[in-house]
Amino acid sequence: MANKQPSNNPQDKPNGKNFMGGKGFSWVYFLFIGILLFQALFYFMQPQPKEMPLSKFKREVLKNGDINKIIVVNNKVAEVFLKPDRLGQGPYSDIKKGTEGPHLRVTIGSLENFENVITSAQKDAGSDSLFDIEYEERTDWVGNLLSWMLPLLLIVGIWMFFLNRMRPGGAGGMNPFDFGKSSATAYKKDTSSTTFDDIAGLDEVKVEVREVVEFLKSPEKYTKLGAKIPKGVLLVGPPGTGKTLLAKAVAGEAEVPFFSMSGSEFVEMFVGVGASRVRDLFRKAKQSAPSIIFIDEIDAIGRSRGRAASFQSNDERENTLNQLLTEMDGFGVNAGVIVLAATNRSEVLDRALMRPGRFDRQIFLDMPTLLERKAIFRVHTKPLKLAEDFDLETMAGQTPGFSGADIANVCNEAALIAARKGNESVHMQDFSDAIDRIVAGLEKKSKIISKDEKKIVAYHEAGHATVSWYLTHASKLLKVSIVPRGKSLGAAWYLPQERSLYSAAQFEDRICAALGGRAAEEVVFGEVTSGALDDLEKVTKQAYTMVAYYGLNKEIGNVSFYDSTGRSENSFTKPYSEATAQKIDREVSKLVERAYKRTKDLLVEHREELNKLAELLLEKEVVLKKDLEKLFHMPEGKEGSPV
């Protein structure tokens, strides 16, 4: 029979007996504590002599001649042994006969005074009352041990408690020698239930991520042609687009060890802990190679080292990053380990971390398109009991700009709303209410506003709707409401066009649509209110983007002051002069005022439709698409038709 070779994989080994941490050595701790408890119990369970004041001892014991022997301990305490025939009777009835003693304990104070008392008493008594006096020096080992051991144990216990609380995960292990070790969660085959079939709408991305798994399953397929296996794959995209979900799918699909850890778990207040955890993480991965390491939110440790160093310098974070750079592509060999990382802020990552050889591939996850949203809705509505009126096409069309996480939230909210209504299934109206709830906030039916304010809100929202209806490039209008939701008193719902490029005319139409509410207030009431705060914020940001970033202003010219690297994010200086800043402010003001005048002219032209819509809003509070089609006619050149 062939000899069985020992496994080098630490996951295949039994739990060893660590000297200071593993389960094998824990019996030493219990033995030590048990010995201390036994000694303390033995010390306190021994019969203790009865304490007696010196005056009472002189009056009742010494005078009656009941003493057999006295031992003076450390010149401070006298241990009194009574005559055996006096025990169990008279003033000593509480002391059992046959008790060896000492029977009484007297604090003597001054030794000279105590000796004088004894000498005087023996002179007065006869020869029958004479007794011996002995002197001893003793050391209370148990008492002394407990006196310094208990405070020390208390301090160590408090230290280990706080040390344990500061470790990643909070309640893991009490071994201080594991503090610099990685707390990465290790997944094996069949541990994660998520697979690529559970992910919808990321077909192109899944192809690239699947290839990562294939690299490790059958590397000879690529290496026989001279190719090298990529060392790192970086998932980049807005929040909610499925970066972590993809990593879970890799853990479920891969037939190799998968180590998962968050970037924030490397960062600690103690010097060198982050770098130590990076070393330990890669050591475990190399021992289990081929393997995959997943670092979520890698920007926590991967920030650029040269950004605003005088204000944001963090040597511990930089040491951790340096160690990560070395482990991914340093002097040592790092074969068989692929690093998978995720972030939504790739612009702040260090250039040394982003270069080929460390992260060879960068996979961008964008917001899902119409077809991808249909696939995502299909996945998240599968466990729901849907009504017959549910239309997948309509739901996908009404959620542009929604991420996968947003769509999952819409489906869950719709089911909750249907259950709240007592429905047997989830209807389309429940999905519409869920979108309104997520986008605009909870409906506040109890909020009471005056008739004058309600009229202003009605004309404000009617202004938005009228302007957006008659502008060529404005978003399509779905419905208008003056029911208070969240912080707003009313809202107009649009269906934006899914475009990648926008012209100056399209930007200006959007600005006019946003200014429609304030312009309607001025046209109808002759004054404006504070209700356009959110509109003005959007308009201002859009105008500055046009002028300073996209080069859509003739005075500023074909220049852009946008910093894609994010290096000027925390800088106190602008990438342009003071004169240019004044020119940008002036051009933005001109752009907004020109759009505002155009908006007012459009409302004056369609004042009749504005009044009808406002009156209908005051009557019904919510005006839908079919009502808007009766009030307005479709202008020539409008992009598409109302949904």
ZATI-480628 format. One record per atom (N, C-alpha, C): x, y, z. Coordinates in steps of 0.05 Angstrom, whole numbers, plus 5000, padded with zeros to 4 digits. Layout:
BEGIN
XYZ ...
//
This chain:
BEGIN
501749765000 500050005000 501850255000 501050444983 502650694981 502250865006 504450995014 504251175037 502651415029 500951495047 499251735042 500851985049 500952165029 502552415033 500952605050 502252745068 500852945084 499853175067 497553285074 496353505059 497653765068 498153945048 499254205054 497054415058 494654335053 492354525055 491554545084 491754785096 491054805125 488154745130 486454775109 483554715113 483054415116 485054245106 484653955108 485753845133 487254005149 488553915173 486553925196 486853745216 485153765240 486054005256 484354075274 484954305291 487354245309 489654375304 492054325318 491954445346 494054375362 494254485389 496054725388 494954955384 496555195384 497555255412 499955365413 501155415440 499555635455 498655835440 497256055454 494656125441 493355945428 490856045416 488855825410 489755595401 487855395392 486355265415 484455095407 482754965426 484454765443 486654665432 488254475446 489554575471 490054835472 491454945496 489455075515 486955075509 484955205527 484755065554 485454795556 485254655581 487254775602 489454895592 491355005611 490155245626 488655405610 487255635623 485355535644 483755345638 481755245657 483055115681 485354975677 486754845699 487855065718 489055275707 490155485723 487955625740 485755685726 483555815740 482355635761 482255365755 481155185775 482855165800 485455165796 487255155820 486855395837 486655635825 486255875841 483655865856 481555775842 478955765855 478955555878 480355335874 480455125895 481855235920 484155375915 485655485938 483955695953 482655855937 481056065950 478755935966 477455725954 475255595968 476255455993 478655315992 479755176015 480455376037 481455616029 482255816048 479855926063 477655976048 475356106061 473555906075 473755646068 471955446080 473055346107 475555406114 476655316139 475155466162 474755326185 473355456208 475155686218 473955916221 475456146229 474956196259 477056276274 476656336303 474856586307 473656586330 471756806336 473357056343 472657276331 473957526336 472957646363 474857746379 474157856406 475858096412 474558316421 476158556429 477958496453 480058656455 482058606476 480758656504 479058856506 477758916532 475958686542 474458576523 472658356530 474258106536 476458066521 478257836526 479457856554 480258086562 481358126589 479358086611 476858166605 474758156626 473557886629 473157736608 471557496609 473257236606 475457256592 476957006586 479456996604 481057206603 483557206618 483057196648 481057326658 480557336686 479557076697 478056916681 476856666690 478856436688 481156476676 483156266674 482356036655 481056106632 480155906613 482155856591 484455976592 486355956570 488255726574 488755586551 490655366551 493255456539 493155616518 495555706504 494855946487 496856126483 496556356466 498956366446 498356406421 500356436401 500156716389 502256876392 502257146381 503457136353 501857216334 502657196305 503457466295 505957486286 506957736274 506757976292 506657926319 506558136338 504058316335 501958206322 499558376317 497058236326 496957976324 494557826330 495157596349 493357556368 493657336388 491657126382 492556876377 490756656373 490556506400 488156496410 487656386437 486556106435 487855916450 486855636451 485755606479 483155526481 481855486506 482255206517 481855176543 482054916555 479854726545 480554476539 478554296526 476054266543 476254276570 473854226587 472054466588 472854696577 471154936578 469554966552 470154806531 468854836506 465954736507 464154866492 461354776490 459654846514 460555016532 458955096555 459555386563 457655496577 457955776586 458255966563 460056156565 460456346543 461656226518 462455966519 463655836496 461755616485 459155636490 457355436481 457155416450 457955626436 457855626407 460255486395 462255406412 464655266402 464354976409 464354796389 464054516393 466354396409 465754196425 467854046439 469553896419 472153876425 473953736407 475153906385 474254166383 475454346363 478254406371 480154366353 482954396359 483754686364 482454876351 483155156355 485055256333 485755506334 485155696355 482155756356 481255816381 478455856386 477756156386 479556326393 479056616394 481356756380 480656986370 482657156356 482457436367 484657546377 484657806389 486857976376 485958216367 487958406357 489158556380 491758526383 493058616408 493958906407 494159026384 495159306383 498059316389 498759406414 501459426423 502259166436 504459046427 505458796439 506258836468 507559046474 508459096502 506159126521 504059266512 501659296529 500359026533 500158856512 498858596514 500458416533 503158426532 504758266550 504358356579 504158616584 503658716611 500958616621 498958606604 496258516612 496358216620 497858066604 498057776609 499557726635 501757876639 503357836664 501757906688 500258136687 498658216710 496558016716 495257906695 493157706700 494257456712 496557366704 497657116714 498557146743 499357396751 500157436779 497657426797 495457536788 493057536804 491857256806 492157096785 491056826785 492956636799 492056416805 493756216818 495456066798 496755866808 498555706790 496955536770 494355496777 492655336759 491955486734 492255736733 491455896710 493855976693 496155866698 498455936682 498255806655 499155936634 499155826606 501555926591 502155796569 504555866553 503856076532 505856236525 505556436504 507756386483 506956346459 508856296437 508656526416 510856566403 511056776382 511756656355 510256726335 510656616308 510656846287 512256796266 512156976242 510956816219 508756896208 507356756186 507056926161 506956796139 506456926113 503856816101 501856986096 499256906085 499556886054 500456646045 500956626016 498456656000 496356536008 493856545993 492756835992 492756966015 491657236016 493357425999 496057396002 497857565986 497557515956 497257255949 496957185921 494357305910 492257285925 489657395915 489757695914 491257815933 491258115934 492458235910 494558105898 495658225874 494758075848 493757835851 492957685828 490257775817 488357825835 485657905827 485658175811 486958385821 487058635805 488358585777 490558415777 491858365752 490058225732 488558025743 486657875726 484458055716 483558245733 481458435725 482458615703 484958715705 486058885684 486358735658 487358485660 487758325635 485058265623 483058205639 480458145629 479158385614 479458625626 478358865613 479858915587 482558875587 484158925563 483258735541 482958475548 482158285527 479358335518 477558435535 474858495527 474858715505 476258935511 476359155491 477859075466 479958905470 481458805447 479658645429 477958475441 476158305426 473958475412 473058695426 471058865414 472059015390 474659075389 475859225367 476559045343 476458785347 477158615325 474858605305 475458565279 473258545259 471358315267 468758375265 466758175273 465958205301 467458345318 466658415345 466958195365 465757955361 465657755381 467257505375 469257525358 470757295351 473157255369 473457015381 475856935395 476957125415 478257025436 479457195456 482457175456 483657075434 486457045433 487857305422 489357455439 490557695430 492657655409 493757405407 495857355387 494657325359 492057315356 490757305330 489957585320 490657795335 489758065328 490758155301 493058075293 494158155267 493557965244 491857765250 491157565230 488657655214 488357555190 486157625173 483557495183 481357645182 478757535189 477057475165 478457415142 476957365117 475257115120 472857125109 471056905108 471756715085 472256465091 473056275071 470556115062 470056105035 467955955024 469055725008 467855495011 468555264994 466355194975 466754994959 464754914940 462154844954 459854934943 457154884954 456555044979 458455224987 457855385011 455955615004 456455754982 454755974973 452555864954 450055944959 447855844943 447356024918 448756254916 448356434894 450056334870 448756334846 450156254822 449756464801 450956434777 450656624756 447756624745 446356404749 443556404740 441756584756 442656664780 441056844797 441557134790 443357194771 444057464764 442957514736 441357724734 440157794708 441058064699 441258104673 441858364662 444758434660 446558244665 449458294664 450858084647 449658034624 450657814607 453557844599 454258094590 457058134581 458958114604 458158224627 459858214650 460257934660 458057774659 458257494669 460157334652 460357404626 462257254609 465057294619 465757544626 468557604635 469057484662 467057494680 467357394707 467457084706 465856964689 466056674686 468856584678 470156754662 472756674652 474756674675 474356834695 476056824719 475956554732 473556444734 473256174746 474555964728 474256004702 475455804683 478455814684 479656054690 482556074692 483555874713 482155854735 483055694757 482255404754 479955354741 479055074737 480854924718 481455054695 483054924675 485155124664 487255174679 489255374671 490855284646 491155014643 492754924620 491555004593 488955054592 487655134567 488855394557 489755574576 490855834569 493955834569 495055694588 497955704591 499455554569 498055354556 499355204535 499855384510 498455604509 498855794487 500756024495 501856004519 503656214529 502356434544 499756424548 498256634562 498756614592 498556834606 498856854635 496056904647 495556774669 492956814682 492957094695 490757254691 490657514703 490757494733 492057694745 492457694774 490157834789 488858024776 486758164790 484558264771 482058274781 479758364766 478358564784 477958814774 476659024789 473859074778 471859054795 469059104788 468459394796 467659554776 467159844781 464359904772 462860064787 460260134779 458760284801 456560414794 454960554815 453860364836 452960464858 451860284879 449360144869 449059894876 446759734870 446759604843 449059604829 449059494802 449959194802 450559084825 450958794827 453858714830 455658884840 458458804843 458858584864 457758624887 457958424908 456458174901 454158204887 452657974879 454157794859 455757924842 457457774823 459557614839 460657744859 462657604875 461457364889 458957394899 457657164912 457256934891 456557014867 456156814846 458856674840 461056814840 463656694836 464256494858 463556574883 463956394906 462256144903 459856174891 458155944888 458955764864 460155884844 460855734819 463655614820 465455764833 468255674833 468655414849 470255244840 470954994854 473655024868 474255264876 476755324890 476055484915 477855484935 477355654959 476955944952 475056074965 474356354960 474456504986 476156704988 476556855013 475357135009 473457205026 472057465024 472757635048 473257895042 473958085064 473358375054 472358535072 471858815066 474358985070 474659195053 476959365055 477259495082 474959565095 475159695121 476159515143 476059255139 477059065160 480059065163 481459175143 484359195145 485259425162 483559635164 484359885177 483859865207 485859915223 485659905252 487260145263 486760195289 488160415302 491060345310 491760085309 494359995317 496159975293 498660065296 500560075274 501359795266 501259745239 502159495228 500059285226 497659325238 495659115238 494559065210 494059285195 493059255168 494859095150 497459175150 499459035133 499658745142 499458685168 499658415178 497358245168 494958365167 492558215158 492758165128 493858355113 494258305084 496058065080 498358065095 500257845092 498957575099 497357575121 496157335130 494057235110 492457425098 490457355079 491757225054 493857345044 495157225020 496556965027 497556945052 498856695060 496856465059 494456515070 492356305070 491556245041 491256445024 490456404996 492556244981 495156304986 497256154972 497455864981 496955815007 496855545017 494655385005 492455514998 490155384986 489955414956 492155514943 492155564915 491555304899 489955334876 488855584865 486455684882 486255944885 484256064902 483556344892 481456464903 480556724896 480256894921 481257144920 480857334943 478957554933 476957604949 475057824942 475258034964 475958284955 476158514973 473958714966 471858734982 469658914977 470359194986 469459394972 469959674978 472959724982 474559654962 477459674964 478459954966 476760154960 477660434963 478160504992 477260345011 477860395039 480860385045 482360225030 485260205034 486860275009 485460304986 486860344961 486860634951 486260824968 486261104959 488961194951 489061384932 491561484922 493161604944 495761544945 497561634967 498361924964 497962044941 498862314937 496762534939 494262454947 492162644947 491862794974 492263054973 491863224997 493263105021 495863045018 497362905039 497463055065 497563325063 497863485087 495263475104 493063395093 490563395108 489363115112 490162925095 488962665097 490962435101 493362505108 495462305110 494762095132 495061845125 494561625143 496661415138 498761415154 500961235150 500060945151 498260885170 497360605173 495960515147 494160685136 492860605111 494760575088 496760755087 498760735065 500460485068 501160415093 502760175097 501159925088 498559935094 496859705085 496759695055 496459925042 496459935012 499059835001 501259925013 503959835003 504159535005 503259415027 503359125030 501658985010 499259105004 497558984984 498858994956 500159214950 501559234924 503759024922 505158984944 507358794944 506258504940 504158444954 503058174953 501858114925 500658314913 499358264886 501458234864 503558404865 505658384844 508158504856 509558344871 512058434883 514358254875 516358234892 518658074886 518057774889 516257714907 515557434911 513657334889 513357064889 511656934870 508756924881 506856994865 504056984874 502456834853 503056584849 501756424829 499256284840 497256274823 494856124831 492856274848 493356534852 491456694868 490556924851 487856954848 486657174833 485257354853 485757614851 484457804869 482057934854 479757904866 477258024856 476558254875 476258494865 475658724882 473258884870 471959034888 469659194879 469759474892 468959674876 468859944886 466960104869 465860314880 464260504863 465760774861 468260774869 469861024868 472660964857 472660874832 475260794820 477061034816 475961274814 477661504808 479461574832 478861484856 480561544879 482661334884 482661114869 484560904874 487360984865 489360874878 492160934871 492860814844 494460964829 495260884802 496860624802 498460594823 500060344825 498360104829 496060134841 494159914845 492659844820 492260044803 490560004779 492159904755 494759894756 496359834733 496059534726 496559464700 496659174693 498859034708 498258784715 500158634732 499058614760 497358804767 495858784792 492858744786 491558954776 488858924766 489058934736 489258694723 489558684694 486958754680 484658714693 482158764681 480458944698 479059134686 477159304699 474459264685 472559164700 469859104689 467959314699 466759474681 464859684689 462059584688 460559614710 457759544712 456159794712 454659844690 453060084687 450260034696 448560244697 445760214703 444460044681 442659864688 441459684668 439859824647 439959724622 438359824600 435559714602 433859784582 431059694582 430859394582 432459264564 432358964563 433458844589 435458964600 436658854625 434658894648 433259114648 431259154670 429058944668 428258874644 426258664640 427158404652 429658334647 430858094658 430958104689 431758334699 431858364729 429158344741 427158474729 424458454739 423458164739 424258024718 423357744715 424457574738 426957634746 428157484769 426757554795 426357814800 425357894826 422357864829 420857834807 417957784809 417357494810 419357324806 418857034806 417556934832 418557024855 417256924880 414657064887 413857264872 411357414878 408957284865 406657324877 404157234865 402957464850 403357474824 402657694807 399857674797 398557904794 395857914782 396057904752 393757864739 393757844710 394458104695 394058324709 394458584696 397458674697 399158504708 401958584710 403258574682 404558784674 405858814648 408858864652 410458664645 413358684649 414558914632 413558944607 414559144589 414159424601 411759474611 411059734623 412859794647 413159604664 414759644689 417659704682 418759564662 421559614654 421759894641 419659974627 419760234614 419460464633 418060414656 417560634675 419760654696 421960504694 424060514714 426760574701 427060774684 429660844674 431460954696 434060874695 435860964716 435760814741 434060604743 433860444767 436060224766 437460184788 439459974789 438059704796 439559494796 438459234804 437359234832 438759364850 437859384878 435259544880 435059754864 432559914864 430259744854 430659594833 428459424823 427659214843 429559094857 428958904878 427259034900 427959284906 426459434926 423659494917 423359564891 420659614880 418859374882 419959144875 418358894876 417558824905 419358864924 418758814952 416659004963 417059264956 415059464965 412359414954 412259334928 409659274916 408259044930 409758834938 408558614952 407558704980 409158874993 408258975019 405759145017 405659314996 403259484992 400759304987 401159104970 398858924964 397958774989 399858695005 399058555031 397658755049 398559005049 397359205067 394459255058 393959235032 391259285022 389459035025 390658805032 389158565034 388658415008 390258484987 389858354961 390958074961 389857914943 390757634940 393157614922 393657824906 395857824887 396858104884 399158134871 400458404868 399658514841 398258744841 397258864816 399259074806 398659174782 400359384770 400259644787 397859694798 397559934814 399359924839 399759684849 401559654872 404459714864 405259634840 407959704830 408260004826 406160134815 406260424811 406460564837 404860474857 405060594884 407760554896 408960324891 411660264902 413660454890 413560504864 415360694851 415060974862 412561054866 411961324877 413161334906 412861124921 413761114948 416861144949 418261004931 421161004931 422261264920 421061374899 422061614886 421361864902 418861894910 417962144922 417562124952 417461894963 417061864992 414261774999 413761745024 411161645034 408961855031 406661765022 404361955019 403462045046 403162305049 402362425075 399462535072 397562365075 394762455073 393862625096 395262595119 394462745142 395563035143 397263095124 398463365123 396363565113 395863765129 393763955122 395164215113 394364305089 395364555078 392964735072 393364995073 391165185068 390365185038 387965295032 386965305005 388865474987 389865694998 391665864982 394165714974 395365564994 397865414989 397265184969 394965064972 394264844954 393964944925 392865184922 392565304896 395265364883 397065474900 399765534890 401165274881 400965054897 402164804890 400964694864 398364724861 397064624837 398164764812 398365034813 399365184790 402365124786 403865084808 406665014806 407064754790 405664544799 405964284785 404764294757 402564454753 401464484726 403464624708 405064804719 407064944703 409164754693 410164574711 412064374703 410864204680 408464114684 407163934664 406764074638 405864324638 405264464613 407864514597 409964604611 412464664597 413664414586 413764194602 414963954592 413463824569 410863874568 409163764547 409863894520 410264154520 410664304495 413564344487 415464254503 418264274495 419064024480 420564054459 421263834442 422863624456 424963704471 426863514483 426363454512 424163544523 423563494551 422663204555 422963104579 422162824585 419162794583 418262554576 415462494573 414062504601 411662604601 410162634625 408362394630 408362294655 406762064662 404262144679 404662304699 402462394716 403362624733 401362774743 401863004760 400262974786 401463044809 400063004834 400663244852 398663314868 399063514889 398563394917 398863124918 398662994944 401463014957 401663114982 404363134995 405662864998 408262854990 409862604993 412562685003 413462555024 416162625035 416262915043 418263065032 418563345038 417163525017 416163404996 414863564975 411863574978 410663794969 407763834970 406463734944 407963674924 406863584899 409163484881 408463344859 410563234842 409363184815 411163194795 410563114767 412362874760 411262664750 412762424743 413362424713 415862374707 416762374679 417962104672 418162054646 419461814636 421761914619 424161944630 426462054615 427261864592 428261994570 429261834548 431961714556 432461464549 434961334555 436961414533 438561624539 440461724519 443261724532 445261704515 447961724524 449261994517 448162134497 449162394489 446962604490 447662844499 445763064501 446963314488 445263444473 446163694460 445463934478 446364174470 445664414485 442664464485 441364414462 438464454461 436964274480 437864024482 436563834501 437063914530 439464004536 439964104563 438164344570 437964524551 436364764556 433364704560 432364514545 429564434548 429064314576 430964164586 430764044613 430864264634 432464464630 432564684648 429964834648 428764884625 426265024623 424064864637 424064594634 422064434647 422264444677 424764464687 425164484716 424264754727 424464964710 423665234718 420665284714 419265094703 416465134697 414765194721 415365074744 413765124768 413965414778 416465514781 416865784790 415765984770 416165934744 415166114723 412066134724 410765904729 407865904731 406866074755 408266064777 407566224801 407666524794 409766604780 410066884773 407966974752 407366804733 405466874712 402666894724 401966714742 399166714752 398866904776 400766894795 400367044820 402067294821 403867334803 405467584803 407767574822 408167354837 410367324855 411167034857 413466974868 414466704871 414666624900 414766364906 414966264933 417566104936 417865994960 420365834965 420065544957 417865474943 417365194936 419165084914 420765254901 422365164879 425265104886 425765054912 428565014921 429864774906 428464554906 429564314893 429964364863 428064504850 428264564821 430764734816 431164944832 433365124828 436064994832 436064804851 438564654856 439364494831 437364354819 437864194795 438664374772 437264594769 437864784747 440764884749 441564974773 444165084777 446364884771 446064634781 448064424775 448164364745 445864354732 445764294704 447164514688 446664764695 447864984680 450864994684 451864954708 454764944712 456064714698 454664484696 455664254681 455964324652 453964454641 454064534612 456364714607 456764914624 458665124619 461565044625 461964914649 464664864659 465664584651 463864394645 464764124640 464564044611 462164084599 461663984572 462464164549 463364414556 464164594534 461864674516 459464714527 457164784511 456465084513 458465244519 458065534521 460165674503 459265854485 461065984466 463066164479 462266304501 464166484514 466466334527 465866114541 467965964554 469565804534 468265704513 469565564492 469765264497 471365134480 471564844480 473664754501 473164814526 474864734548 473164604569 474364424585 472964284606 474764294631 473464354653 474964364679 474164124697 473163914684 472463674699 474963514705 475163414729 477463254738 476562964741 477062804722 476262524723 477762354743 480162454752 481762314771 480862354800 479262574804 478362634831 480462754849 482762834838 484962934854 484363214866 482663364853 481963634863 479563634881 478663384889 476263354904 476363514931 478663494944 478963624970 480963864968 481363964945 483264184942 481864444946 483364644957 482264904961 482465094937 483765004916 484165164893 482565054869 481665234851 480265164827 482165124804 481364954785 483164914762 483065144741 482065374749 481965604731 482365854748 482866074734 483466324747 480866454758 481366674773 479066814785 477466954763 478767054742 477367174720 475566974705 476666724702 475066514689 472766434706 473066434733 470966364751 468666574749 469366824747 467367034744 465867004718 467366934696 466166894670 464266664671 464966444684 463266204686 460666284701 460966424723 458566504739 456766684722 457966864706 456367044689 454866894667 456266694655 454966544633 452766364644 453166254668 451166084680 448666244686 449066484697 446866664703 445266734677 446766794656 445466864630 443866624620 445066394621 443666154612 441066104627 441166124653 438766064669 436666284664 437366534663 435466744659 434266734631 435766654611 434666624584 432666394584 433266174598 431465954599 428866024615 429166184635 426866274651 424966444635 426066624619 424466804602 422966634581 424366444570 423166264550 420866104562 421266014587 419265864601 416766034606 417066274615 414866454620 413266514595 414766564573 413366614547 411666374538 412766134543 411265894535 408765864552 408865924578 406565904595 404466114589 405366354581 403466564573 401966474548 403466344530 402266254505 400166034510 400665864529 398865634535 397565674563 396765924569 395565984595 392965834599 391465794577 388865654580 389265374589 391165224577 391764954585 392764944614 394465144621 395465154648 393265174668 391265354663 389065394682 387365144684 386865014661 385164774662 386464544678 389064514674 390464304689 390564364719 390964614726 391064684754 388364644767 386164714753 383464664764 382864364767 383864204747 383463924749 384963794772 387363904777 388963814800 387563874826 386464114829 385064194853 382664014858 381463914836 379163744838 379863454844 381763344829 382363054831 384962994847 386763194850 389363164864 391363004848 390562814833 392362654816 391262644788 392862734768 392062734741 393862534725 392662344712 394062134699 394462204669 395862014655 396562054627 394062094610 391961944614 389661964597 388262234600 388362354624 387162614628 388862834615 391562794615 393362994603 392962994573 392462754561 392162744532 389662894523 387562904540 385163054533 385663354535 387363444554 387863734558 389763844537 391863684531 393963784513 393863644487 394963774467 395363634441 398363594437 399163394422 401963334417 403163534398 405163694407 406463884389 408163744368 408663884346 410363764325 413263754335 414563534327 417363504334 417863394361 415763324377 416163214403 417362934401 419362864418 420662604416 418762394426 417762224408 416062004416 413262104423 411861944438 409162014447 408961954476 406962074490 406662024518 406261724523 407361634545 407161344551 404461284563 
//
